[in-house]
Amino acid sequence: MTLKRFEVSCVRNIVSATLCFSPKINILYGSNGSGKTSVLEALYLLGLGRSFRTTRLNSLITHGNDKSTVFGLVDSGVTGEVAMGISRYRGGRREIQIAGSSVHQSSRLAELFPIQIMTPDTVQLLSGPPIGRRRFMNWGVFHVEHSFKKAWQTAEHSLKQRNALLRHAKINHQMLEIWTHQLSAAALEIDRFRREYLEKFVPHFKKVLTELLDVKDIELSYSPGWDRSVSLLEALKGSVARDVKQGFTGLGHHRAEMMLTVSGRNVIDVFSRGEQKLVASALMITQGRLMEKEAARQCTYLVDDFGSELDPAHRQRLYRTFEKTNCQVVITAVDKKILAPYWSAENTRLFHVEHGEVTLEEV
């Protein structure tokens, strides 16, 4: 999937902009506050229906306007070009259009335009709470395993219903058992999808990482969210008293964890901040390569403030790794000179952003 044409209306300081992207490398440069990250935010809105910078979507809408709108023309490579767009209104209402028809689920945007966002905070994938790593796994599985979405929806609904029962003063144990069985079955399916995905993922990840860092003994491990010495169903039944006391379900797919270690130690205790950024980048780049291999689809990478916390040598290695992927990349940088030594004219499109206006330049 590549985004050929992108139109932005009233996203922060970008009142109106149209960008025709290269299927490979696209560079947005300009001073701080010019609107570079706002373009990435608009792209993220097109792919996921929300912002990566805030949950207060009213702040996304340009001051004095009632809505933000983004539109994209995506080349699927198989079924041809697909038009898609989304409008977000003050007050929370949204409208999604795909191929001229209204849709209600933002997951349809993600299916058509899969994106990965990489910012200076991407290291949180390693050092942040487990929920970020679960989302990372789920993103990958969602895009290569069609049955994952249904299993996820079932598990989340069952978990919600079970937690509601746990908080009742008088628990309906018959209903609790029904939701426990349903949760267990769906969570086991999710666990299987995750394990199968990571089994394919790890060899690709280690290969990508060698392109970025001179490290060999890094290991990736996965915990499902319960002790495998007993079945999940038995574990859930055995934890009812504790769950009632806590008011929520303590075991299951929503407690899974993915860990990265070097010689048995957590990578955040071994690597510098710059090295952590490269490891996190390798994880995300691997997802794109694996999606292409397993699902014959490409994702678009949104890379904010490229090269921050990296020395020139590692900056070049990261850029070259992006070039090797059969994916579209949109990169922001304050100064185009940071990237000028690396790009090739046939693969790169250069945009200057100033005061919310975006201009195509010669490479």
N, C-alpha and C positions, 0 to 999 in steps of 0.2 A: 504494500500500500504506500503510495506517495501522494503528497498534497501538491497539486499543480498550481492552484489559484486560491488565494486566501484574502477575504475581505473583512475588515474590522470597522465597526461603527460604535463610537461612544464607549470605549473601554479605557478608563482612566483619562490620561491626557491625549489619547489617540482618538480624535474626533472622527476621522475617516482615513483609511489606508487600504491600498490594494497591493498585494505582493504575489508575484509569479515565481515560485520556488524552483531551484534546481533539485533533481531527484537525489543528489548526493549532498554536497556541503553548502550551507548557506550561512553567511556571517553578517550579523547585525552589530555595527559599532557606533559609538557615540558617547558623549560625556554622561556622567552620573545624572539621573533624573530626566534623561532625554526621552525615555519611553521604550528602551530596548526590552526590559523585563516585562513591560506591559504587553508587548507583542507575544512573548512566550506565554504570558498569562492568558491572552486571548486564544492562543493555540490550544492551551490546556483546557480552556472552556469548551472549545470545539470537540475535543476528544473525550472529555469526562463530564461536561456540564457543570463544572464548578471551578473554583480558583485554588491554586496551590499556595497562595499568599495569605488568604483570609477566609473565614467562614461568614463574615459580614458582607454579603454580596452587594449591598447598596453602595459600599465604598468602591466597588468595581465600576459602577456606572458613572460616566462623565458628569460632573457637576452641572446642574440645570437641565438634565435630560431624564426621561422616564425609563429608558431601557438601554441595554447593551446588546448588540447583535454581532454574531460572527458567522461567516459563510465560507464553506470550503468545497472545492472540486477535487475529489479524490480519485486517483487512477488505481483501480483494484488489480490491474494486470490480467484479470481473467474475465470478469463480466463488464469491463470497460469503466467509463467514468461515472461517478455517483456524486450528485449534489447533496450537501448536507449543511444544516445550519441550526443555530440555537439563539434564542433571545431570552434574556433575563430581565425581569421587570422589578422596579422598586416594590417592595412588599412581598417578594418571593416567588411570584408566578413565573413560569417558564414555558416556552413553546419550542418544540423540537420538530424539525422538518427533515425528512430523508427521502430523496427522489420524488419530491413534490407531495409527499404524504405526511400527515402528522403522526408522531409516535410519542409514547409516554415514558418509555424506559431509557435512561441515559446509557445503559449497557449497550444499546444498539449503536450509540456513537463510538463506544470503545471497541466494538467489534469491527467497525468500518475504518476507524482511524486510531489504531493502537499507538500510544505515546509513552515515553519514559522521560521524566523530568530529572535533571541533574543540576543541583545548585551547590554553593559552598557548604550547605548543611547536609549534603548527601552522606557524609560520614555518620550521620545519625542512624543510618541503616545498620552500622556496626555497633555504635555506642549507645543508641537509644533503646527504648523499651521494646519488648518482644513483638508488640502489635505491628511495628513497622516491618519486621522480618516476616511475619505472617502475611501481611499485605503483599510483600514482595513475592513470596511463594505463590499466593493466590493469583496474582497477576499473570505469572508464567503459566500456571495450570489452566486458568481461564482461557488463554489464547491458544492452547494446544489440545485441550480435552473438552469436547463439546458437552459431555455429560456432567461436567463439574458444576455448571451454573445451577442445574436442577438440584443436585445434591446439596449445594451450598444453601440454596433457598429453603430446602426442607430442614436442614440442620439448624439454620438460624431461626426459623419459625418454631421448631420444636424446642430450642433452647429458650426462646422468649416465653413460650407457654409453660415450660417446666419452671422457670424462674418465677413466673407469676404465681404459680401454685405454692412454691416454697415460701413465699411471703405472706400467704394467707394465715390467719389465726388458726383456722381449722382446715387441715389439709385433706383434700379428696385423694386418698391413696390409690384408688383405682385409676383415676385420671393421671396421677403422677406416674404410675407404672406404664401407662400407654405412651405418654410423652417421653419417658425414659427409654423405652424400646425404640421409638421412632428416632430419637436423638442418637442413640447408639448406632443404629443401622446407617444413618446418613453420615455421621462422623467417621465411621470406619471406611466408608466409601471415599470421603475426602482425604483421609489418611493414606489410602491406597493410591489415589491420584497424586498426592504430594510425593510419596516415596518413589513412585515410578518416574515422576518428573525429575526429582533430584538425582536419581540414578543416571539419567541421561545428561543432566546438567553438569555434574561435577567434572567429568573429563574435559568438557568444553571450557569450563571456568578455569581450570588449571592451565590450559593452553593459552587462553586470553591473558591470564595474569602474567605469564612469562613474557608476553609482549610489552608489558608495562613495568614489571618489577623483577629484579633478580632474586627470586625467592622460590624454594622448591618444596619445603616441608609443611605447607599449609594444608589444613584438613577442614572439611565441612561436615558437621554432624547434625542430625535431626532428631528431635524428641516429639512424639505425637501429642503430648498433653496428658498422658496417664502412664502408669507403670505397665509395661507390656507383659509382666509376669502373670497378670490376670486379664481376663477379657474386659473390655470397656463396660459392657453391660453389668458384669458383676461388680466392677469398681464403682459404677454409678449407684447401684443398689446398696453397696456397702458404705457409701458416703452420704446417705440421705440425712442422717442426724446432723452431720457437720454442715451440709448444705442448708438445712433448715435454720441452723443457728446463724449462718452467714447471710442467708437470704438470697443466695445465688448458687449456680452450679459451678463447682470448683474443678471439674475434670472434663476433658473433651477436646474437640478440634480447636476451640477458641483459646486453648492454653498451650498450643504447640510452640516449639522454639527451634530456631536454626542457629547454630554456633559455628564460628570460624576460629580455629586455633593454629598456633605455630609452636611446634614442639610441646604440645599440651597446654600452652598458655593462650589466653584470649588475645586476639590480634590487637585490641586496643591497649593492652599492657605491653606490647612488644614494638609496635610500629609508631612512627611519627605521624603527626596530623596529615602531612602530605602523602605519606605511604598509605594511610587509612583511606584517603580520598581515592587513590588508585585502586585499592582493593574493592571499594564500593563501586567504582566505575567499571571494574572488570565484571562484577556481579551483574550489573545492568546491561553491559554490552553483550555478555553471554546470553542473556534472555532474548535479545534481538536475534542473535545468530541461531539460537536453538529454535525460536519461533519460525524462522525462515526454513530451517531444516525439517522440522516436524509438521508445520502447517502451511508451508509454501507461502507465507505472508511476511511482510516487512513492517517494522515499527518505525516511528519517527522519534529521534532523540532531541530533546530540548535541553541545551547546555547553557546555563547562566553563569556569567563571569568565568569564562574558560581560562584555565591556567592559574587561577588564584591558588596560592600555597604550593605551587609546583615550580621547580627550577626549569630552566630552558630545555635541558635534556629530557626530563620526564614529560614536559609539555609537548615536546615533539613526538615522543613515543605514544602519548595518548591521542594526538591528532592523527598519526599514521594508523593507529588501531581503528579509529573511526573510519578512515578512508578504506580500510580493508573490508568493513562490513558492507553488506549490500542493503544499506539502510539510508534513509534521509536524516540529515542532521541540521539543526538550526542552533547556531552558536552566537552568544553575545560576548562582546569585549569592549572595554573602554577605548582602546587604541588598536587600529587595524595592523599596526606594525608588529604587535605581539604575534599575529598569525601569518603575516606576509611571508616569512621564510618557508612556510610549510605548504601553502595551497598551490594547486595547479589550476590554470585558467579554464581548462575544459570541464572540470568537476565542480567549480566554485562559483557562487553568485554572491555579490557583495552589496549590502544595503547600508546606507548611512541614516541614522535616526537622530533627529534634532527637533526639540520642542514638539514632540508628538507627530512629526512628519517623517515619512519613510521614503527615501530616494534610492533607486537602483543606480549603482556606479559600475564603471568598467573595472575589471579585475586586472 
